[in-house]
Amino acid sequence: MKFKLSAIIAMCAFGFLGSSASAQSQGVSKTEIVIGSIQDLSGPLAGYGKQSRNGMQLRVDEINEQGGINGRKLKLLVEDSGYDPKRAVLAAQKLVSQDKIFIMAAHLGTAHNLAAMPVQFEKNVINFLPLTAAREMFEPFNRLKYALLPPYYDQMRVALPRLVKDKAAKKICTIYQDDEFGLEVVRGAEEGLKGLNMTFTEKTSFKRGATDFSSQVAKMKAANCDFVVLGTIIRETIGTIAESRKTGFSPTFLGSSAAYTDLIHKLGGPAMNGMYATMQTQNPYTDEAAQPIRFWANKYKTRFNEDPAVFSAYGYVIIDIFAKAAEKAGANLTTDSFIKAMDSMTIPPDMFGTGEASFSPTKHLGMPSSRLSQITDGKWKVISEYFK
């Protein structure tokens, strides 16, 4: 009886440990590492989603051509959220439970990440460097959360007062998307204005998916705003600025990194000239003066038959960082070994000008600061160093 009882206890203990190890190493086999990602491929941010997917795939292909990571090839699975948080949850459930991904990388959208993370965390799947700069991507601290981009809050808090002083602006206004993304931009801007003993002269919002911004622009124009903070993304940025130019309203426009994309000047045309945005990773133009970026951009265009953009670079960089950490984790790749590797990583600046990123057991935000770019003659041009 004692022998049987000991054997049963041992078997139970082995089974528990085995299931724990299995949960940690989901998506890792002797030959393969499965990476999941959720992008908007059919909704209002499909431009971003397709670019980041292509950038990720380009780096995956390069790594696989070079033999993979510790003998394992990478497999990238991308699901479409249509920029709908409910669809993001369904996509996460499929990737985590059916496709058995090891990690969720570069998931696009603030509300979408917040909706999907509980599904991932239940299965011990890391949310790795999502494509949103919301503070919730690294706060509150969670061992399964890693963020790369400085939060919208800090971008505005630091950049806005500098530009306001430079422009000698007197009446600061904001138009923002009425959700967590837009509110984070506004909160950071309000904090930045406090240091100047200023507040917003006018605040106006719109629902996600809106296409007409005439009433919001009319409110800001009536308030004589000479500076407008944009809590907007693609079409809202273009729509707001285009409507403003049409009505003779020409304040200084400042957007966050969410609006830093070549789609703004490509779709909006000359009316977008003069707009400012906070940013980190430089948009890779095919005629860029810097040879490494130019070479990479032309390689991307050859592969996908379209010009790359900043979200293409984001996707590429995120897979590159993942590969470095997975390589450092060694042959026995598990969630725990990956976290241990990430928590000692320092990533040097890359060819796109992305600043140094570092992580520790208590710090899961890679980059603390951003810089400014402005659209000049139909192109984004970096106009500042990283803010301290």
C-alpha positions as CSV (number, residue, x, y, z in Angstrom):
1,M,0.0,0.0,0.0
2,K,2.8,2.4,0.9
3,F,4.6,1.6,-2.4
4,K,1.4,2.1,-4.4
5,L,0.7,5.4,-2.6
6,S,4.2,6.7,-3.2
7,A,4.0,5.7,-6.8
8,I,0.7,7.6,-7.2
9,I,2.1,10.7,-5.6
10,A,5.2,10.6,-7.8
11,M,3.1,10.1,-10.9
12,C,0.8,13.1,-9.9
13,A,3.9,15.2,-9.2
14,F,5.4,14.3,-12.6
15,G,2.1,15.0,-14.3
16,F,1.9,18.4,-12.7
17,L,5.4,19.3,-13.6
18,G,4.9,18.0,-17.1
19,S,1.8,20.0,-17.7
20,S,3.5,23.1,-16.3
21,A,6.5,22.6,-18.7
22,S,4.2,21.9,-21.5
23,A,2.3,25.2,-20.8
24,Q,5.5,27.1,-20.8
25,S,6.8,25.6,-24.0
26,Q,3.6,25.8,-26.1
27,G,4.4,26.6,-29.7
28,V,8.0,25.3,-29.4
29,S,9.0,22.0,-31.0
30,K,12.4,20.6,-32.0
31,T,12.1,22.2,-35.4
32,E,9.8,25.2,-35.0
33,I,8.7,28.3,-33.0
34,V,5.2,29.5,-33.7
35,I,4.7,33.3,-33.4
36,G,1.2,34.8,-33.5
37,S,0.1,38.3,-34.3
38,I,-3.2,40.1,-34.6
39,Q,-3.4,42.9,-37.2
40,D,-6.1,45.0,-38.8
41,L,-6.1,43.7,-42.4
42,S,-9.6,44.8,-43.4
43,G,-10.6,47.8,-41.3
44,P,-9.6,51.4,-40.9
45,L,-6.0,50.7,-40.0
46,A,-5.5,48.0,-42.6
47,G,-2.6,50.1,-44.0
48,Y,-0.8,49.7,-40.7
49,G,-1.7,46.0,-40.3
50,K,-0.5,44.9,-43.7
51,Q,2.7,46.8,-43.4
52,S,3.6,45.4,-40.0
53,R,2.7,41.9,-41.2
54,N,5.0,42.2,-44.2
55,G,7.8,43.6,-42.1
56,M,7.5,40.7,-39.7
57,Q,7.4,38.2,-42.5
58,L,10.5,39.7,-44.1
59,R,12.6,39.2,-41.0
60,V,11.1,35.7,-40.4
61,D,12.2,34.7,-43.9
62,E,15.7,36.1,-43.4
63,I,16.1,34.3,-40.1
64,N,14.8,31.0,-41.6
65,E,17.2,31.4,-44.6
66,Q,20.0,31.7,-42.1
67,G,19.1,28.4,-40.3
68,G,16.6,29.7,-37.8
69,I,17.1,30.1,-34.0
70,N,19.0,27.3,-32.3
71,G,18.0,25.0,-35.1
72,R,14.4,26.0,-35.1
73,K,12.6,27.7,-37.9
74,L,10.1,30.5,-37.2
75,K,6.4,30.2,-38.3
76,L,4.3,33.4,-38.3
77,L,0.5,33.2,-38.0
78,V,-1.4,36.4,-38.5
79,E,-5.1,36.9,-37.8
80,D,-7.3,39.9,-38.8
81,S,-9.1,41.9,-36.1
82,G,-10.7,44.4,-38.5
83,Y,-9.8,46.9,-35.8
84,D,-12.6,45.4,-33.7
85,P,-11.7,44.5,-30.1
86,K,-14.3,41.7,-30.1
87,R,-12.8,40.1,-33.2
88,A,-9.4,40.5,-31.5
89,V,-10.5,38.3,-28.6
90,L,-11.7,35.7,-31.1
91,A,-8.4,35.9,-32.9
92,A,-6.5,35.5,-29.7
93,Q,-8.5,32.5,-28.7
94,K,-7.8,30.8,-32.0
95,L,-4.1,31.6,-31.9
96,V,-3.6,30.6,-28.3
97,S,-5.8,27.6,-28.0
98,Q,-6.0,26.2,-31.5
99,D,-2.7,27.2,-33.2
100,K,-0.8,26.9,-29.9
101,I,1.4,30.0,-30.4
102,F,4.5,30.5,-28.2
103,I,4.2,34.3,-28.2
104,M,1.9,37.1,-29.4
105,A,4.0,39.7,-31.2
106,A,3.2,43.2,-32.5
107,H,-0.5,43.1,-31.8
108,L,-2.0,46.3,-33.3
109,G,-4.4,48.5,-31.3
110,T,-4.9,49.7,-27.7
111,A,-8.4,48.4,-27.0
112,H,-7.6,45.2,-28.9
113,N,-4.6,44.4,-26.8
114,L,-6.5,45.1,-23.6
115,A,-9.3,42.8,-24.7
116,A,-7.0,39.9,-25.8
117,M,-4.4,39.9,-23.1
118,P,-6.5,37.9,-20.5
119,V,-7.0,35.2,-23.1
120,Q,-3.2,35.0,-23.6
121,F,-2.2,35.3,-20.0
122,E,-4.5,32.4,-19.0
123,K,-2.3,30.2,-21.3
124,N,1.0,31.8,-20.2
125,V,1.5,33.5,-23.6
126,I,3.6,36.7,-23.6
127,N,2.2,39.9,-25.1
128,F,5.4,41.0,-26.9
129,L,6.0,44.6,-28.1
130,P,2.5,45.4,-29.2
131,L,1.9,48.2,-31.8
132,T,0.3,50.7,-29.4
133,A,2.0,53.1,-27.0
134,A,-0.6,52.9,-24.3
135,R,0.7,52.7,-20.7
136,E,-1.4,49.6,-20.1
137,M,1.0,47.6,-22.3
138,F,3.5,47.6,-19.5
139,E,1.5,48.9,-16.5
140,P,0.6,47.5,-14.1
141,F,3.7,45.3,-14.2
142,N,3.1,41.8,-15.4
143,R,5.9,39.3,-16.3
144,L,4.0,38.5,-19.5
145,K,3.9,42.1,-20.8
146,Y,6.7,43.7,-22.8
147,A,6.4,47.1,-24.5
148,L,8.8,48.8,-26.9
149,L,7.3,52.3,-27.6
150,P,7.2,55.2,-25.1
151,P,3.6,55.8,-24.1
152,Y,1.4,58.4,-25.8
153,Y,1.1,60.0,-22.4
154,D,4.8,60.7,-22.1
155,Q,5.2,61.6,-25.8
156,M,2.7,64.4,-25.4
157,R,3.8,65.4,-21.9
158,V,7.4,66.0,-23.0
159,A,7.0,67.2,-26.7
160,L,4.0,69.5,-26.4
161,P,5.4,72.2,-24.1
162,R,8.6,72.4,-26.1
163,L,6.7,73.0,-29.3
164,V,4.2,75.3,-27.7
165,K,7.1,77.5,-26.5
166,D,8.9,77.3,-29.8
167,K,5.7,78.4,-31.7
168,A,4.7,81.0,-29.0
169,A,1.2,79.4,-29.1
170,K,-1.4,80.9,-26.9
171,K,-4.6,78.9,-27.4
172,I,-4.1,75.1,-27.3
173,C,-6.9,72.8,-28.4
174,T,-7.3,69.1,-29.1
175,I,-9.4,66.8,-31.2
176,Y,-9.2,63.2,-30.1
177,Q,-10.7,59.7,-30.7
178,D,-13.1,59.0,-27.8
179,D,-11.4,55.8,-26.5
180,E,-8.4,54.9,-24.4
181,F,-6.0,55.8,-27.2
182,G,-7.3,59.3,-27.7
183,L,-7.7,59.9,-23.9
184,E,-4.1,58.9,-23.3
185,V,-2.9,61.6,-25.8
186,V,-5.1,64.2,-24.1
187,R,-4.0,63.2,-20.6
188,G,-0.3,63.5,-21.6
189,A,-1.0,66.9,-23.3
190,E,-2.8,68.2,-20.2
191,E,0.1,67.2,-18.0
192,G,2.5,68.9,-20.3
193,L,0.5,72.1,-20.3
194,K,0.4,72.2,-16.5
195,G,4.1,73.0,-16.6
196,L,3.3,76.1,-18.7
197,N,0.4,77.1,-16.5
198,M,-1.9,76.5,-19.4
199,T,-5.0,74.4,-20.1
200,F,-6.9,73.5,-23.3
201,T,-8.9,76.3,-24.7
202,E,-11.2,73.8,-26.5
203,K,-11.6,70.0,-26.5
204,T,-13.6,68.1,-29.0
205,S,-13.9,64.4,-29.7
206,F,-15.2,61.9,-32.3
207,K,-16.2,58.2,-32.2
208,R,-13.9,55.5,-33.6
209,G,-14.7,55.1,-37.3
210,A,-15.9,58.7,-37.9
211,T,-15.3,60.2,-41.3
212,D,-16.7,63.8,-41.0
213,F,-14.8,66.3,-38.8
214,S,-16.4,69.5,-39.9
215,S,-18.2,70.3,-36.7
216,Q,-15.1,69.6,-34.6
217,V,-12.9,71.8,-36.8
218,A,-15.6,74.6,-36.7
219,K,-15.5,74.5,-32.8
220,M,-11.7,74.9,-32.8
221,K,-11.7,77.6,-35.4
222,A,-14.4,79.5,-33.4
223,A,-12.2,79.3,-30.3
224,N,-9.3,80.9,-32.3
225,C,-7.0,77.9,-31.6
226,D,-3.4,78.4,-32.8
227,F,-2.2,74.9,-31.8
228,V,-4.1,71.6,-32.1
229,V,-3.1,68.3,-30.4
230,L,-4.2,65.4,-32.6
231,G,-5.5,62.3,-30.7
232,T,-6.0,60.8,-34.2
233,I,-4.6,58.1,-36.4
234,I,-4.8,58.0,-40.2
235,R,-8.1,59.1,-41.8
236,E,-9.0,61.3,-38.8
237,T,-5.7,63.1,-39.1
238,I,-6.1,63.7,-42.8
239,G,-9.8,64.6,-42.4
240,T,-9.1,67.1,-39.6
241,I,-6.2,68.9,-41.4
242,A,-7.8,68.9,-44.8
243,E,-11.1,70.4,-43.4
244,S,-9.0,73.0,-41.5
245,R,-7.1,74.0,-44.6
246,K,-10.3,74.2,-46.6
247,T,-11.8,76.6,-44.1
248,G,-8.7,78.8,-43.8
249,F,-7.9,77.5,-40.3
250,S,-4.2,76.9,-40.0
251,P,-2.9,76.2,-36.5
252,T,0.2,74.1,-35.7
253,F,-0.8,70.5,-35.7
254,L,0.9,67.9,-33.4
255,G,0.1,64.2,-33.5
256,S,1.5,61.2,-31.6
257,S,3.4,58.3,-33.1
258,A,0.1,56.8,-34.0
259,A,-0.2,59.4,-36.8
260,Y,3.4,59.1,-37.9
261,T,3.0,57.3,-41.2
262,D,3.7,58.0,-44.9
263,L,0.0,57.4,-45.5
264,I,-0.7,60.8,-44.1
265,H,1.1,62.7,-46.8
266,K,0.5,60.1,-49.5
267,L,-3.3,60.2,-49.0
268,G,-3.6,63.8,-47.7
269,G,-1.4,65.5,-50.3
270,P,0.2,68.9,-49.9
271,A,-2.4,70.0,-47.3
272,M,-0.5,67.8,-44.8
273,N,2.8,69.8,-45.1
274,G,3.8,71.3,-41.8
275,M,2.3,68.7,-39.5
276,Y,4.4,67.5,-36.6
277,A,4.4,64.1,-34.9
278,T,6.3,62.4,-32.2
279,M,8.1,59.3,-33.3
280,Q,10.9,56.8,-32.7
281,T,11.5,54.6,-35.7
282,Q,12.2,56.5,-39.0
283,N,9.9,56.0,-42.0
284,P,12.0,54.0,-44.6
285,Y,11.8,55.8,-47.9
286,T,13.3,54.0,-50.9
287,D,15.3,57.1,-51.8
288,E,16.5,57.7,-48.3
289,A,20.0,59.2,-48.1
290,A,21.2,56.7,-45.5
291,Q,22.4,53.6,-47.5
292,P,21.3,50.9,-45.0
293,I,17.7,52.2,-44.9
294,R,17.6,52.6,-48.7
295,F,18.9,49.1,-49.3
296,W,16.4,47.6,-46.9
297,A,13.5,49.6,-48.4
298,N,14.3,48.4,-51.9
299,K,14.6,44.8,-50.6
300,Y,11.2,45.1,-49.1
301,K,9.7,46.6,-52.2
302,T,11.1,43.8,-54.3
303,R,9.6,41.2,-51.9
304,F,6.1,42.8,-51.6
305,N,5.8,45.0,-54.6
306,E,5.1,48.1,-52.6
307,D,7.0,50.7,-50.7
308,P,7.6,50.1,-47.0
309,A,6.5,52.4,-44.3
310,V,7.2,52.9,-40.6
311,F,4.9,50.0,-39.6
312,S,6.9,47.8,-41.9
313,A,10.0,48.8,-40.0
314,Y,8.2,48.2,-36.6
315,G,7.3,44.6,-37.6
316,Y,10.8,43.9,-38.8
317,V,12.4,45.3,-35.6
318,I,10.0,43.4,-33.3
319,I,10.8,40.1,-34.9
320,D,14.5,40.9,-34.8
321,I,14.3,41.7,-31.0
322,F,12.4,38.4,-30.5
323,A,15.0,36.5,-32.3
324,K,17.8,38.0,-30.3
325,A,16.1,37.1,-27.0
326,A,15.1,33.6,-28.2
327,E,18.7,33.0,-29.2
328,K,19.9,34.1,-25.8
329,A,17.4,31.9,-24.1
330,G,19.2,28.9,-25.6
331,A,18.1,25.5,-26.9
332,N,15.6,24.9,-24.0
333,L,13.2,27.7,-25.1
334,T,10.3,28.1,-22.6
335,T,8.3,31.1,-21.4
336,D,10.5,31.2,-18.3
337,S,13.8,31.0,-20.2
338,F,12.6,33.6,-22.7
339,I,11.6,36.0,-19.9
340,K,15.0,35.5,-18.2
341,A,16.7,36.4,-21.4
342,M,14.5,39.4,-22.1
343,D,15.0,40.8,-18.6
344,S,18.7,41.2,-19.3
345,M,18.5,42.5,-22.8
346,T,19.8,45.9,-24.1
347,I,19.0,46.5,-27.7
348,P,21.3,49.1,-29.4
349,P,19.9,51.7,-31.8
350,D,19.1,50.3,-35.3
351,M,19.4,51.6,-38.8
352,F,15.9,53.2,-38.6
353,G,17.1,55.4,-35.7
354,T,15.0,53.5,-33.1
355,G,16.7,54.4,-29.8
356,E,18.3,52.0,-27.4
357,A,15.9,49.8,-25.6
358,S,16.6,47.9,-22.4
359,F,14.7,45.6,-20.1
360,S,15.1,44.3,-16.6
361,P,13.1,42.1,-14.1
362,T,11.3,45.2,-12.9
363,K,11.2,47.3,-16.2
364,H,9.3,46.0,-19.2
365,L,9.2,49.2,-21.2
366,G,12.1,49.3,-23.7
367,M,12.3,52.9,-24.8
368,P,11.5,55.9,-22.5
369,S,11.7,58.7,-25.0
370,S,10.7,60.0,-28.4
371,R,11.7,62.7,-30.9
372,L,9.9,64.9,-33.4
373,S,9.4,64.8,-37.2
374,Q,7.6,67.2,-39.6
375,I,6.1,66.7,-43.0
376,T,8.1,68.9,-45.4
377,D,7.7,68.8,-49.2
378,G,5.6,65.6,-48.9
379,K,8.0,63.6,-46.7
380,W,8.6,63.1,-43.0
381,K,11.8,64.6,-41.8
382,V,13.3,64.1,-38.4
383,I,13.8,67.5,-36.8
384,S,14.9,66.8,-33.2
385,E,17.1,64.4,-31.1
386,Y,15.4,62.2,-28.5
387,F,14.0,64.2,-25.7
388,K,15.6,63.5,-22.3
